[in-house]
Amino acid sequence: MNKLQKEWEERCRLHAESDKLHAEGSKLCAEGNKLHAEGSKLHAEGSKLWAEGSKLLAEGNKLHAEGSKLWSEGSKLHAEGDKLHAEGYKLYAEGDLIFINAVIKTFGNIKLEWKNWNDDKHSYECHLDNGEVYIPS
């Protein structure tokens, strides 16, 4: 077992948690995009009715307002998604910091390289100058 396995596993756990937050944030952003698209359609329809005359003006204003409401809701969801993305990035950084501090504490100031991206784990392998390699779990 590698000397830093516990820290590496904590880093991997935080990365996995971050990935969940990213996925949830992406879902919220996607839902926000759908609301934006629906809002845009309602905005366009509202503008068309406006042009048809004062008889249809009230209905156009209603649809325009509904579109604005959906845009507002979509923007809120985007903001929530962005917040979750930020929290995920913070967890990535915290996991990396835990591992890097453990490397320094254990081996001193040695070189480490992040390489060989793993799409499934959304993480790189960590290669230490002393030959140890940590692969995402």
ROPALUM-459802 format. One record per residue: residue in one letter; x, y negated, z of N, C-alpha, C in turn; residue number from 1; chain. Coordinates in nm, 4 decimals, decimal comma, padded with zeros to 6 digits. Atoms other than C-alpha are relative to their C-alpha. Layout:
% ROPALUM-459802
  residu    n_east   n_north      n_up   ca_east  ca_north     ca_up    c_east   c_north      c_up  num  chaine
       a         X         Y         Z         X         Y         Z         X         Y         Z  NUM       A
...
This chain:
% ROPALUM-459802
  residu    n_east   n_north      n_up   ca_east  ca_north     ca_up    c_east   c_north      c_up  num  chaine
       m   00,0856   00,1194   00,0000   00,0000   00,0000   00,0000   00,0889  -00,1240   00,0000    1       A
       n  -00,0754   00,1245   00,0066   00,1273  -00,3435  -00,0877  -00,0140  -00,0766   00,1304    2       A
       k  -00,0035   00,0725  -00,1262   00,2165  -00,5736   00,1996  -00,1126  -00,1026   00,0118    3       A
       l   00,0998   00,1073  -00,0016  -00,0456  -00,8306   00,1040  -00,1376   00,0487  -00,0445    4       A
       q   00,1238  -00,0565   00,0522  -00,3311  -00,5975   00,0186  -00,1231  -00,0646   00,0630    5       A
       k   00,1147   00,0599  -00,0686  -00,5666  -00,7464   00,2810  -00,0307  -00,1378  -00,0577    6       A
       e   00,0198   00,1340   00,0551  -00,5158  -01,0996   00,1508  -00,0458   00,0079  -00,1451    7       A
       w   00,0386  -00,0161   00,1402  -00,5432  -00,9784  -00,2077  -00,1476   00,0383  -00,0092    8       A
       e   00,1392  -00,0411   00,0008  -00,8731  -00,8079  -00,1311  -00,0922  -00,1151   00,0382    9       A
       e   00,0791   00,1180  -00,0363  -01,0031  -01,1249   00,0392  -00,0096  -00,0954  -00,1182   10       A
       r  -00,0001   00,0847   00,1195  -00,9022  -01,3234  -00,2697  -00,0975   00,0563  -00,1025   11       A
       c   00,0888  -00,0639   00,0971  -01,0834  -01,0734  -00,4915  -00,1462  -00,0114   00,0441   12       A
       r   00,1361   00,0124  -00,0518  -01,3907  -01,0834  -00,2655  -00,0529  -00,1414  -00,0242   13       A
       l   00,0409   00,1389   00,0219  -01,4014  -01,4630  -00,2844  -00,0216  -00,0277  -00,1485   14       A
       h   00,0191   00,0170   00,1448  -01,3588  -01,4497  -00,6612  -00,1324   00,0629  -00,0430   15       A
       a   00,1257  -00,0660   00,0353  -01,6486  -01,2035  -00,6862  -00,1195  -00,0838   00,0458   16       A
       e   00,1070   00,0871  -00,0503  -01,8651  -01,4302  -00,4690  -00,0128  -00,1237  -00,0875   17       A
       s   00,0003   00,1161   00,0894  -01,7643  -01,7223  -00,6870  -00,0684   00,0341  -00,1314   18       A
       d   00,0625  -00,0421   00,1256  -01,8677  -01,5285  -00,9972  -00,1521   00,0055   00,0150   19       A
       k   00,1446  -00,0038  -00,0221  -02,2125  -01,4734  -00,8435  -00,0571  -00,1417  -00,0007   20       A
       l   00,0469   00,1386  -00,0015  -02,2461  -01,8469  -00,7769   00,0021  -00,0588  -00,1401   21       A
       h  -00,0073   00,0481   00,1385  -02,1332  -01,9219  -01,1312  -00,1175   00,0551  -00,0811   22       A
       a   00,1100  -00,0601   00,0745  -02,3915  -01,6791  -01,2690  -00,1322  -00,0661   00,0382   23       A
       e   00,1228   00,0654  -00,0438  -02,6665  -01,8322  -01,0562  -00,0065  -00,1430  -00,0528   24       A
       g  -00,0049   00,1359   00,0541  -02,5549  -02,1807  -01,1594  -00,0290  -00,0017  -00,1485   25       A
       s   00,0252  -00,0073   00,1441  -02,5561  -02,0780  -01,5237  -00,1468   00,0274  -00,0294   26       A
       k   00,1425  -00,0261   00,0184  -02,9093  -01,9402  -01,4884  -00,0796  -00,1286   00,0195   27       A
       l   00,0703   00,1254  -00,0245  -03,0242  -02,2703  -01,3392   00,0222  -00,0984  -00,1140   28       A
       c  -00,0283   00,0881   00,1134  -02,8501  -02,4637  -01,6167  -00,0801   00,0435  -00,1229   29       A
       a   00,0761  -00,0498   00,1140  -03,0153  -02,2396  -01,8772  -00,1482  -00,0352   00,0150   30       A
       e   00,1384   00,0370  -00,0241  -03,3529  -02,2968  -01,7165  -00,0188  -00,1500  -00,0192   31       A
       g   00,0044   00,1444   00,0221  -03,2775  -02,6691  -01,7128   00,0021  -00,0337  -00,1477   32       A
       n  -00,0050   00,0222   00,1448  -03,1905  -02,6532  -02,0822  -00,1353   00,0295  -00,0646   33       A
       k   00,1324  -00,0321   00,0545  -03,5242  -02,4848  -02,1550  -00,0982  -00,1130   00,0308   34       A
       l   00,0887   00,1098  -00,0361  -03,7046  -02,7585  -01,9643   00,0340  -00,1251  -00,0798   35       A
       h  -00,0401   00,1140   00,0837  -03,5007  -03,0211  -02,1508  -00,0582   00,0154  -00,1406   36       A
       a   00,0515  -00,0237   00,1352  -03,6008  -02,8620  -02,4827  -00,1510  -00,0196  -00,0040   37       A
       e   00,1442   00,0168  -00,0052  -03,9642  -02,8432  -02,3823  -00,0350  -00,1474   00,0194   38       A
       g   00,0212   00,1428  -00,0214  -03,9442  -03,2021  -02,2562   00,0234  -00,0796  -00,1266   39       A
       s  -00,0278   00,0695   00,1261  -03,7898  -03,3137  -02,5850  -00,1149   00,0177  -00,0986   40       A
       k   00,1136  -00,0244   00,0890  -04,0736  -03,1508  -02,7772  -00,1193  -00,0872   00,0399   41       A
       l   00,1116   00,0810  -00,0470  -04,3286  -03,3249  -02,5582   00,0244  -00,1488  -00,0250   42       A
       h  -00,0346   00,1390   00,0321  -04,1440  -03,6571  -02,5986  -00,0305  -00,0285  -00,1471   43       A
       a   00,0202   00,0201   00,1442  -04,1518  -03,6170  -02,9771  -00,1482  -00,0007  -00,0344   44       A
       e   00,1426  -00,0057   00,0257  -04,5148  -03,5178  -02,9791  -00,0692  -00,1262   00,0513   45       A
       g   00,0554   00,1226  -00,0559  -04,5960  -03,8135  -02,7550   00,0257  -00,1200  -00,0902   46       A
       s  -00,0332   00,1110   00,0906  -04,4172  -04,0521  -02,9900  -00,0842   00,0050  -00,1273   47       A
       k   00,0811  -00,0162   00,1212  -04,6075  -03,9106  -03,2905  -00,1432  -00,0490   00,0245   48       A
       l   00,1361   00,0422  -00,0332  -04,9421  -03,9623  -03,1185  -00,0086  -00,1516   00,0182   49       A
       w  -00,0053   00,1452  -00,0181  -04,8415  -04,3164  -03,0270  -00,0182  -00,0700  -00,1343   50       A
       a   00,0056   00,0596   00,1324  -04,7981  -04,3943  -03,3956  -00,1371   00,0151  -00,0645   51       A
       e   00,1314  -00,0225   00,0620  -05,1445  -04,2587  -03,4836  -00,1046  -00,1027   00,0428   52       A
       g   00,0940   00,1075  -00,0332  -05,3162  -04,5399  -03,3042  -00,0362  -00,0069   00,1456   53       A
       s   00,0360   00,0260  -00,1389  -05,4587  -04,6798  -02,9886  -00,0968   00,1036   00,0554   54       A
       k   00,0934  -00,1040  -00,0432  -05,7259  -04,4083  -02,9782   00,0737   00,1163   00,0668   55       A
       l  -00,0773  -00,1126  -00,0532  -05,4576  -04,1482  -02,9125   00,1075  -00,0448   00,0992   56       A
       l  -00,1051   00,0537  -00,0854  -05,2345  -04,3757  -02,7017  -00,0011   00,0629   00,1397   57       A
       a   00,0074  -00,0552  -00,1359  -05,3588  -04,2411  -02,3662   00,0550   00,1427   00,0047   58       A
       e  -00,0496  -00,1384   00,0035  -05,2919  -03,8786  -02,4624   00,1507   00,0035  -00,0235   59       A
       g  -00,1444   00,0071   00,0248  -04,9485  -03,9706  -02,5992   00,0764  -00,0400   00,1243   60       A
       n  -00,0661   00,0422  -00,1246  -04,8579  -04,1489  -02,2767   00,0042   00,1139   00,1009   61       A
       k   00,0049  -00,1131  -00,0935  -04,9662  -03,8456  -02,0773   00,1073   00,1037  -00,0353   62       A
       l  -00,1015  -00,0977   00,0420  -04,7497  -03,6101  -02,2817   00,1411  -00,0555   00,0196   63       A
       h  -00,1308   00,0638  -00,0184  -04,4614  -03,8565  -02,2705   00,0412   00,0073   00,1469   64       A
       a  -00,0286  -00,0064  -00,1436  -04,4858  -03,8721  -01,8908   00,0306   00,1429   00,0440   65       A
       e  -00,0251  -00,1405  -00,0340  -04,5069  -03,4931  -01,8669   00,1393   00,0434  -00,0467   66       A
       g  -00,1343  -00,0303   00,0503  -04,1954  -03,4663  -02,0846   00,1069  -00,0601   00,0895   67       A
       s  -00,0964   00,0654  -00,0896  -04,0151  -03,7141  -01,8592   00,0120   00,0769   00,1313   68       A
       k  -00,0018  -00,0791  -00,1242  -04,1152  -03,5088  -01,5554   00,0832   00,1268  -00,0199   69       A
       l  -00,0774  -00,1216   00,0278  -03,9752  -03,1937  -01,7162   00,1486  -00,0316  -00,0152   70       A
       w  -00,1403   00,0413   00,0111  -03,6558  -03,3810  -01,8048   00,0590  -00,0196   00,1388   71       A
       s  -00,0464   00,0236  -00,1362  -03,6268  -03,4865  -01,4429   00,0250   00,1322   00,0726   72       A
       e  -00,0173  -00,1317  -00,0621  -03,6790  -03,1293  -01,3205   00,1211   00,0725  -00,0587   73       A
       g  -00,1156  -00,0630   00,0647  -03,4273  -03,0051  -01,5752   00,1301  -00,0600   00,0487   74       A
       s  -00,1212   00,0659  -00,0489  -03,1740  -03,2613  -01,4584   00,0325   00,0432   00,1427   75       A
       k  -00,0219  -00,0484  -00,1371  -03,2251  -03,1532  -01,0970   00,0611   00,1399  -00,0028   76       A
       l  -00,0539  -00,1364   00,0101  -03,1629  -02,7901  -01,1971   00,1439  -00,0022  -00,0497   77       A
       h  -00,1381   00,0145   00,0461  -02,8525  -02,8969  -01,3873   00,0905  -00,0397   00,1163   78       A
       a  -00,0804   00,0450  -00,1141  -02,7271  -03,0766  -01,0772   00,0236   00,1144   00,0987   79       A
       e  -00,0165  -00,1153  -00,0894  -02,7917  -02,7675  -00,8637   00,0985   00,1007  -00,0591   80       A
       g  -00,0934  -00,0924   00,0668  -02,6125  -02,5508  -01,1205   00,1416  -00,0513   00,0070   81       A
       d  -00,1337   00,0582  -00,0086  -02,3184  -02,7904  -01,1276   00,0559   00,0122   00,1414   82       A
       k  -00,0448  -00,0134  -00,1393  -02,3045  -02,7835  -00,7465   00,0475   00,1434   00,0266   83       A
       l  -00,0397  -00,1403  -00,0187  -02,2932  -02,4016  -00,7506   00,1305   00,0308  -00,0738   84       A
       h  -00,1268  -00,0171   00,0708  -02,0200  -02,4126  -01,0138   00,1142  -00,0551   00,0846   85       A
       a  -00,1043   00,0609  -00,0822  -01,8207  -02,6471  -00,7889   00,0314   00,0869   00,1213   86       A
       e  -00,0222  -00,0889  -00,1145  -01,8715  -02,4172  -00,4895   00,0776   00,1242  -00,0433   87       A
       g  -00,0720  -00,1168   00,0520  -01,7547  -02,1256  -00,7028   00,1465  -00,0305  -00,0235   88       A
       y  -00,1393   00,0381   00,0219  -01,4403  -02,3105  -00,8086   00,0737  -00,0174   00,1325   89       A
       k  -00,0621   00,0161  -00,1318  -01,3757  -02,3966  -00,4440   00,0373   00,1372   00,0570   90       A
       l  -00,0301  -00,1348  -00,0487  -01,3980  -02,0266  -00,3534   00,1182   00,0613  -00,0744   91       A
       y  -00,1169  -00,0459   00,0751  -01,1571  -01,9423  -00,6361   00,1274  -00,0575   00,0623   92       A
       a  -00,1189   00,0668  -00,0542  -00,9130  -02,1970  -00,4950   00,0325   00,0507   00,1396   93       A
       e  -00,0238  -00,0503  -00,1352  -00,9584  -02,0770  -00,1368   00,0619   00,1396  -00,0037   94       A
       g  -00,0563  -00,1355   00,0122  -00,8929  -01,7173  -00,2401   00,1440  -00,0036  -00,0460   95       A
       d  -00,1372   00,0128   00,0476  -00,5828  -01,8170  -00,4331   00,0911  -00,0529   00,1101   96       A
       l  -00,0812   00,0589  -00,1059  -00,4589  -02,0277  -00,1411   00,0302   00,1017   00,1100   97       A
       i  -00,0224  -00,1047  -00,1011  -00,5065  -01,7419   00,1087   00,1105   00,0940  -00,0465   98       A
       f  -00,0983  -00,0942   00,0515  -00,3071  -01,5102  -00,1151   00,1385  -00,0638  -00,0117   99       A
       i  -00,1290   00,0675   00,0191  -00,0336  -01,7625  -00,2001   00,0676  -00,0272   00,1344  100       A
       n  -00,0585   00,0236  -00,1329   00,0155  -01,8571   00,1667   00,0526   00,1302   00,0604  101       A
       a  -00,0469  -00,1295  -00,0502   00,0446  -01,4885   00,2536   00,1284   00,0425  -00,0711  102       A
       v  -00,1229  -00,0300   00,0743   00,3068  -01,4434  -00,0223   00,1163  -00,0779   00,0595  103       A
       i  -00,1062   00,0846  -00,0548   00,5099  -01,7351   00,1157   00,0380   00,0466   00,1398  104       A
       k  -00,0270  -00,0459  -00,1361   00,4741  -01,6097   00,4739   00,0765   00,1326  -00,0005  105       A
       t  -00,0596  -00,1340   00,0030   00,5750  -01,2557   00,3776   00,1357   00,0026  -00,0704  106       A
       f  -00,1192  -00,0111   00,0828   00,8408  -01,3102   00,1107   00,0790  -00,1300  -00,0133  107       A
       g  -00,0655   00,1293   00,0196   00,9330  -01,6774   00,1302  -00,0450  -00,0597  -00,1327  108       A
       n   00,0368   00,0744   00,1213   00,9240  -01,9103  -00,1655   00,0492   00,0749  -00,1238  109       A
       i  -00,0374  -00,0763   00,1188   00,9307  -01,6584  -00,4513  -00,0933  -00,0365  -00,1142  110       A
       k   00,0782   00,0303   00,1196   00,8022  -01,6929  -00,8040  -00,1136   00,1016  -00,0130  111       A
       l   00,1103  -00,0896   00,0341   00,4616  -01,5524  -00,8920  -00,0600  -00,0480  -00,1303  112       A
       e   00,0604   00,0315   00,1288   00,2877  -01,5378  -01,2275  -00,1390   00,0616  -00,0073  113       A
       w   00,1343  -00,0490   00,0265  -00,0800  -01,5068  -01,3131  -00,0050   00,0366  -00,1481  114       A
       k   00,0062  -00,0399   00,1399  -00,1149  -01,3025  -01,6303  -00,0936   00,1185  -00,0170  115       A
       n   00,0880  -00,1121   00,0372  -00,3231  -01,0395  -01,8109  -00,1422  -00,0202   00,0528  116       A
       w   00,1381   00,0301  -00,0385  -00,6724  -01,1882  -01,7774  -00,0882   00,1233  -00,0144  117       A
       n   00,0954  -00,1103   00,0005  -00,9387  -00,9292  -01,6917  -00,1399  -00,0597  -00,0123  118       A
       d   00,1328   00,0582   00,0244  -01,2741  -01,0291  -01,8459  -00,1047   00,0534   00,0982  119       A
       d   00,1002  -00,0594  -00,0888  -01,4714  -00,7883  -01,6278   00,0079  -00,0574   00,1414  120       A
       k  -00,0204   00,0500  -00,1365  -01,3220  -00,9231  -01,3026   00,0125  -00,1517   00,0047  121       A
       h  -00,0179   00,1459   00,0082  -01,2856  -01,2853  -01,4208   00,1200  -00,0439   00,0824  122       A
       s  -00,1191   00,0288  -00,0789  -00,9358  -01,2888  -01,2782   00,1249   00,0493  -00,0730  123       A
       y  -00,1294  -00,0419   00,0513  -00,5682  -01,2536  -01,3618   00,0655   00,0977   00,0965  124       A
       e  -00,0902  -00,0754  -00,0859  -00,3172  -01,0043  -01,2313   00,0998  -00,0988   00,0575  125       A
       c  -00,1052   00,0847  -00,0587  -00,0572  -01,1540  -00,9981   00,1285   00,0829   00,0053  126       A
       h  -00,1299  -00,0671   00,0035   00,3045  -01,0536  -01,0634   00,0978  -00,0799   00,0853  127       A
       l  -00,0973   00,0664  -00,0855   00,5538  -01,1367  -00,7869   00,1405   00,0257  -00,0528  128       A
       d  -00,1387  -00,0075   00,0454   00,9203  -01,1960  -00,8553   00,0713   00,1243   00,0545  129       A
       n  -00,0631  -00,1180  -00,0592   01,0031  -00,8971  -00,6306  -00,0485   00,1299  -00,0634  130       A
       g   00,0475  -00,1185   00,0716   00,8228  -00,6583  -00,8681  -00,1383   00,0464   00,0388  131       A
       e   00,1352  -00,0396  -00,0390   00,4939  -00,6231  -00,6807  -00,1007  -00,0619  -00,0959  132       A
       v   00,1057   00,0461   00,0908   00,1836  -00,6520  -00,8977  -00,1339   00,0233   00,0716  133       A
       y   00,1325  -00,0088  -00,0593  -00,1673  -00,7220  -00,7699  -00,1024  -00,0109  -00,1120  134       A
       i   00,0976  -00,0090   00,1084  -00,4506  -00,6202  -01,0010  -00,1380  -00,0239   00,0618  135       A
       p   00,1330   00,0285  -00,0565  -00,8055  -00,7540  -00,9485  -00,0784   00,1275   00,0256  136       A
       s   00,0799  -00,1175  -00,0345  -01,0291  -00,5059  -00,7736  -00,1470  -00,0278  -00,0168  137       A
